[in-house]
């Protein structure tokens, strides 16, 4: 009886221990219009992600500029199709805003902001 109790207690204890979180491996995708509009480009990206165990894509979102100041999302139908296909492959997609040109080699070393506080200046 004591042995059964210890076995049951051990099993319950093991079930209570949380499993380690799956490692998140992400990649920034900035030529999203080209990839979303092309099945072959999408497939190549999916294959690349599978081979490298990439779990998350940070997907650059592009907007149109309308004369009235509106900013609707561009390329919505191809993007929707891409998202469905990505989710079917268990890829998580995160919308990423901003200008990707800041990451270009030609822009490296250019200060994008000048901090006004002395404490911030010491970290640059």
N, C-alpha and C positions, 0 to 999 in steps of 0.2 A: 504494500500500500504506500509506504514511504517513497519507494522508487518511482511509482506512478505519479505521485504528487510532485516530486522533483522534476520528472520529465515534463509534466504539464506546466509547471512553473517556468522551466527553462524555455519552453516553446513560447509561452506568453511573454516572457521577458525579451526574447529575440524579436517578436512581432512588435513590441513597443519601441524598439530602437529605430529611429528614423533612418531611412536610406540616404546615402549621400546624394546631393543634388547632381543632376547630370551636368557635365561641363558645358558651358555655353561657349561656342566658337562662332564668332561673327565676322562679317565682311561688309564693307561699305560699297554699295553699287550706285554709281552716279550717272551712267549712260542708260538710264532706265527706259527712256522712250524707245531706243533702238532694241533693247532686249525684249521689252513687252510686246513690240510689234512683230517680232520674228520668232517663229516656233523653233527654228534651228538654233538661234542664239539662246533662247530660253532653255532648250534641252542641253546645250553645252554648259550653261551655268549650273543647271541641276546636276549634271554629271560631275562637274568640278566640285560642287558642294558635297556630293555623296562620297567622292574619293577622299576628300580632306576632312570629312566628318564635321562640316560646317552646319550649325543648327539655326543660326539667325542671320538674316540679311537686313542691313540698314539701307533702305530703299529711298533714294533721292526723289522727292516729290517736286514736280514742275507745275507752275501755274501760268495761265494766260493773263495778259494785261488788257483789260477792256477799257474803252474810252471813258466809261462812266466810273472808273476806279475799281470795278469788280475784279476779282482774281479767282475765276473758276479753275478747277483742276483740269490739266491737259490730259489727253490720251486716255480717257476713262475706260472705254470698252476693252482695249488691249491690256490695260493694267488690271482690270477686273478678272480677265481670263488668266493672266499670269498669276494673280493671287490664288485663284482656285487651284491651279496646277501646282503651285508651290505648297499650299496647305495639304494637298493630296500626298505630297512627299514629306510631310511633317516638318517643313521649314517654317520658322516664325519670321514674319516680315514686320519691320518697324519703319514707320514713316520718318523720313529725315528731311528737315528743312535747312535752308542755308545755301550759300554759294560754294560749290565744290572747287571752284578755281583757286580758292585760297590755299588748297593743298598742293597745287602745282609746284614743281621744283623752282620755277622762275620766281615764285612768290615767297619762297623760304627766306627767312631773315628779315622780312618786312614786318614792322610792328603794326598790328591792326588796331591797337588801342594804347593809349598812354595813361597809366594809372596815376591818379592824383594823390593817393595816400603814400607816405613814405614806407609804410610796412609792405605795401604791395610792390613798390619799386624794388625792394630788396630781393624779391623772388624772380625777377626777370633777368 
